[in-house]
Amino acid sequence: MSKNGGAPIRVLLVDDEESNIVTVGSILRSQGYTVFAAKSGEDAMAAAARGQPDIVLLDVQMPGMNGYETARSLSTNEQTSSIPIVMVTGLTGLEDRVRALRAGAVDFLTKPVDPEELRAKVASLARLKGYNDEMRRRQVETHKELASKGGQLQAALDTFARFVPLEFLQALNKADIADLKLGDHVKLDLAILFSDIRSFTALSEKMTPEQNFGFLNSYLRRMNPFIWENDGFIDKYIGDAIMALFPKGADSALSAAVAMLAHIPVYNSHRASFGYAPIRIGVGIHSGSVMLGVIGHERFMQGTAISDAVNLASRLQDLTREYGVSLIVSSHALFDLADPNRFDYRFLDKLKLRGKEEAVSVYEVFNSDEARSKEVKRKTREEFEKGVYDFHGGRFQEALTRFDEMRGEGNLDPPVEIYRRRCARAIRLGATDEIDARNRSL
């Protein structure tokens, strides 16, 4: 795996046991990482200063400086403080993990190391490290520019710019936030992404307001980089929901969504180490024309995106709950892809949303599903889609037969059960308008 500049990601392994270095190093080198090793905390400090790794995998129990002391030294040293540290340990107690976090670690791996977990965590941290490095580079450039311009006004503008995406200003052809005026607008074709945490209300009811803020910021810090890395920008946060825009289209939006969903198990592993419940998210994506502009009053304005396309993207995210899936895209977004076959998808439904005359075809993208679920959906994709077409053609018995045959031991596929219930209800009631009745409720 390489950085944005093309150089391989560098991983420093710190362990006093040669066998662990050989095993973990072999797994990482097979993924394209550059790996170098140290057998003590003292050697790790010298190697980190000399080799500037992108990630440190640090054993806890070592002679001399132990892992906690080494992590504290690395995280407080200006030269190495930005390097993410993962503690590799056989200690699983909460007290040990809290001690590691306080020393400067950002995540954990439990011995013996699971290769899949190792690859997932290192890849995730490599992406986040790349984003942080890019942000620091931009900050340096920004500070140089501010120093050349000088003045308190420019410093104030720089602060305000944290609340208005640079991409928003560029779309409106504005040099900086001071140039924005009420009513400025531009029409753009782009992709819209909405994401939302499932059962957030139930989660938040168990937390204090301070804990709520801490949780949301922890979650958003992990999700936002995947949007920025894929050429998107965040239009707004709506509680736990994220609305993001992608000027380069659906390929960028869908890549971001898949990366966000793939990171959720990694985040849940981190949450589990503190006894927190796992979370799930739903994502909806649509492509279309959007009016990007400034609304409000001269005393208080905000930038926003307004259009039918935005409303539809939000509704698709809502539908992920109804279908028990993680990612739904419209046909507009799917057909906007340069190569739809890069993704695992299947036709999910055709429906009319409230206030809409034209029916919308929607698709599930299941690249980030758990392995067993993904295997089942790939295997039954053709038969599932035939069942959906039969349902929409009013052939409820044929559709029910197909969905019944798809049920099997270990079939982790909620949409199959949803369609079985719909077909059975239509047959039982002698309904011929099952689809229209359902569409009116959406």
N, C-alpha and C positions, 0 to 999 in steps of 0.2 A: 504494500500500500504506500502511496506517495503523497507528499504535500502538494499544495497548489502550485508551487514552483517546480514540481517534478522530482525533487529529491525524496528518497525513501524515508518513511517515518522511522525514527531511531528510538529503540526501546532498551533501557538499562535494567538488567536483571540483577538483583542483589540477594544472594543466598549463599550460605556457607557450605551447602551440600552440592557437590558437583553434579550428582544425578538429577537434581531438580533443575539446574541450569541447562543441562543437556536436553531434558524432556521439553521444558517450556520453550527454550530457544529453538528447538526443531519445529515446534508447532508454529511459532511466529515467523520463522524464516520461510516456511512453506507458503505464508500469506504475503510475502514480499517485504517484510519489515527488516531493517538493519538492527541486529541484536549485538550488544556487548555486555559484559558481565563484571561484577565485583563480588568478592566473597566476605566483605566486612563493611560496617558502616563507614569506617575511615576511608576505605578504598572507594566506596560509593560516592562520598563527598568529592574526592579528587576526580573520579571518572565523570561525575556530573558537570563539574566546573570545566573540565577539559573537553568533553565530548558533546555537551549541551543536548541531552536526550529530549525527546518529545514526551515520553512517558516513562515513569519509573515503577517497576514491579518489585516490591520490597518485602522481604521476609521479616517476621517479627523477632523470632528467637535466634540471635546470633551472638557469638562471643564479642567482647569489647562493647562498642556502641550497639545497642539493640535497635530494633526497627523503629520504636517510638522516638528514641533519641535522634536517629538518623532522619526520620520524617520531619521532626521539629527543626533540625539544622537546615535541611533542604528548603523548608517552607519559609524560614526566616532570613535566608540568604538572598539578597537582592538579585544575584546572578541566576539563582535556580528557583525562586519563589513561584514562578508561573508554571512550573512543570507539574502536571497532575500525578499524584502518587496513589498507587493501588497496593493495599496491604495484602500479602499472601500469607495466610496463617491457618493453623489448625485450631486456634482459639475461636470459639463461636459465641462466647458470652456477651451480653449487651454491654457490660462494663468495659470489656476489652475493646469493643468496637467504638464506643464513645471515646475511650482514651485515644484510639487511633485517629478519629476525626479531629479531636482537639489538637493532636500533634501535627495535623496537616494533610492526612489522607483524604481522598475524595470518594473511594470505593473499596470493596473487599473482594478477594477470591479465597475460597476455602480449600485447604489441602485435603486429599489430593485434588489437583486442579482438573476441572472438567474442560476438555478442549473446546467444546462449543461455547461455554460460558466465557472462557478466556478470549476466544476470537471475537465474540460479540462485544465484550467490555473494552478490549483494546481498540477495536474499530470505532466504537462510539467515542471513546476519549480522544482518539486521534482526530476525529472530525471536530470535536469541541475545541481541542488545542489549536487546530488550524484556524478555526473561527476567531479564537481569542488572540492569536498572533496577528491576524489580519486587522482586528479591531485596534490593537496596540499600534500597529503600523499607521493606521489611519489617524489615530489620536496624535501620534508624533507629527504627522503632516499637518493636521489641523492646528496644533499648537504653534507650529512654525509659521503658519499662515496668520494666525491671530497675533503672534509677536510682531509680524511685519506690519500689520494694520494698526494694532494697538487700540487703546481706548476701552472704556467701560461698556460702550454700546455693543461692540463686537463680542465682548465676553457674555453679555446678556443674550445676544442673538444665538450664541453657541449653546447656551443653556436651554433656550426655548426650542432649539432645533432637535433636542432629544425627544420632544413631544410631537414633532412633525417629520415623517420619513423624508429622507433626501429624495427618494424616488417620486414622492408626491410633488415636491417642488419642481423636479425635472420635468414631470409630465405637464405641469402648468407653465413650463418655460420661465421659472423664477430663479433668480440667483440665490436668494436666501429668504427666510421667513418674513423679513421686513417688507418684502415686495408683495405679499399676499393681500388681496382685497376681497371684501364681501362680494360674492357673485362670480368670482373667477371660476371658470369651469372648462372642461375639455371632455370630448366623447372618445372613449377608447374601447377597443376589442381586447379582452383579456380573460383570464381564468380566475374564478373566485373560489376560495376554500373556506369552509366553516368547520371548526372542530369544537367538541364539547365533551366534558367529563361526564360519564354516566353516573347517575345517582349522586350528583354533587350535593344536592340539598340534604340528603340523608347523611352524607359524610360531614358536611359543615355543621350540622346540628350537634355533632359530638365534639366539636372543637370550640375553643374560645375565639373571639375576633382576632386576637394576636396570632393564634395558631392557624386560623384561616388564611391570614395574610402570608404567613410563613410558608404554608403549603402551596398556595397559589404561585408565589414567587419562585419556589423551588421547582414546581412543575413548568412554569413558563420559561424559566432559564434553560431548561432542558429541551423544550419544544421549539423555541424561537430560532435557534441556529439552523435547524433543518429547513425552515422557510427561507432564511437569508442565503443559505448555501445554494439554494435552487432558484435564485434570482427573483424571489418574491419579497414583498414588504407587508408589514402588518398595518391594516387600516384601523383596527380598534380591538380592544378587549371588552367583552360583555360579560362581566363576572368571570366565570371559568371558561367562557368561550373565546375562541380566537377567530377573527375574520382577517384573511390575508388575500392579497391581490398579486397576480402573476402576469406582468406585461408580456412575457415570452410565451404564454399560452399553457395549454393543458399538460404538456410533457413536464414542465417545471412543477406545476401544482401537484400532479400525481406522484412524481418522484419525491416531493416533500412529504406528502401524506404517507406514502409507504415507509419512508425513513422515520417519521414520527411514530407510526404504529409499531415499527420494528424495535424502537427504543423503549417502548412501554414495559416489556418484560425485564429489561435491564433496570429501569427505574423501580419497578415493583420488587426486584431483588434487593435493591438498596432500602426500600421502605420496609421490607420484611425483616431486615436486620435490626430494625428498631421496634418491631412489633406492630407496624402499621398495616392496615388492610390494603390489598392490591387495588388498583384503579383500572378502569377501561375507558376508552374514548371512542367517539363516533366521528366520522369525517364525511362531509358532502362536498362535491366539486361540480361546478357548472361553468361553461364558457359562454360569453355573450358580450353585448355592448353595455358599457357602463358610463354614467356621467360622473366624472371625478371633479369635485369642486369644493368651494368654501360656502358654508351656510351659517346662519345665526343672526347676529346683530353686530353693529359696529363696536359695541363694548365687549362682546364675547362671540368669537367665531370659532369654527372648527372645520377641518377638512374631512370629507367623507365621500363615499361612493354610493350612488343611488341608481337603481334600475330594477326591472323585473328579474334580470339575471341574478342580482344579489339576493332577492327574495327567494328565488328558486334554489339557489345554492344552500341557503339556510334551511329550507324545507327538506332538502335531500339529507342534510345532516340529521334532522329530526327523524327521518324515515329509518335511519340505521337502528334506532331503538325498536321500531315496530317490527323490523325483519330480523332482529337479533344478529346483525352483521356489523362490521367495523367501518367499511368504506363503500359509499355509493356515489356513482358518477352518472351524469346525464349522457344521453346519446350525443349531444352537441360536444361535450368534453371528450368523449371516447373517440369520436370521428375526427376530432381536432388533433389527435396524437399522430406523430410522424410514423410510429410503428406500434399499433395497439397490441401486437403479439409480444411486445416486451413485458406485458403484464398478464397475470392470470385473471380472467374476467368471465362473467356469464350474464346473460340476459335475465333480469330479475322481475321486471313488471312493466306494464304500460298503464298509465293512470292519468287522470285529470286532477289537478290540484285545485283547491278552493279559489274561485275567481278566475280560473283559466279555461279557455275554450278548447285549446289544442292539447291533446293527450301527449304526455312526455314518456319516452322509453328510458328506463333507468337500468343500470348495470351494477353488479357487485364486483369489486376488485378485491381478491383475497390473497394477494402475495404475502401479506404479513400475518396470515392465520397461523395458528399452531400447526405443527407438521401433520398430525393425523387428520385434522379438519381439511387442510389444503389437499391432502391425498384423496380424500373422499370427494371433494368438490371437483377436482380434476377428472376423476374416474367417472362421475355421474353427470358431468356438465351437459353432454349432448342430450341425455335422457331428461334431465331437469328442464332444459329449454323447450323440449318437445311438450313436456307436461304443461309448461306455462302457456305455450301457444294453444294447446288443446283447451285449457281453461278459458282463455280469451275468445276462443272460437265457440264457446258454449258447450263443448264436448266434455262435460264434467265427469262422466263415468270413465271415459278414456284417460282423462287427466288423473283421476283418483287412482286408477290401476297403475299408472306409471309411478306416481309418488309412493304408493304402497310398496311397489317392487324396489324402490330406492331405499326404503327403510331396512336397516340391518343392524346387527350388533355393532356398536361403536360408531354409528352414523351420527356425527356431530354436526347436524345441518338443520338449524331452526327454520329456514324458509321452506323446507320440505314439509315440516309439520304444519306450518301456516297454510300452505296450499292444500294439504289434506283436509284440514278443518273447513276451509272455504268450499272445497268440492263437496264434502259430505253435507254441509249446510245447504248448498244449492240443490243437491239431489233430494235431500230430505224434505225441503220446503217446496219442491217443484219449481224453483226459481229460475227464471230466464233472464232476469235483470240483476243478477248477483253483482256483476262487474260495475254496472252503472250505479247501483245503490252504494257500493263501496267507494267509488270515485267521489260521490257527493259528500262523503264523510271526511275526505282527506283535505 
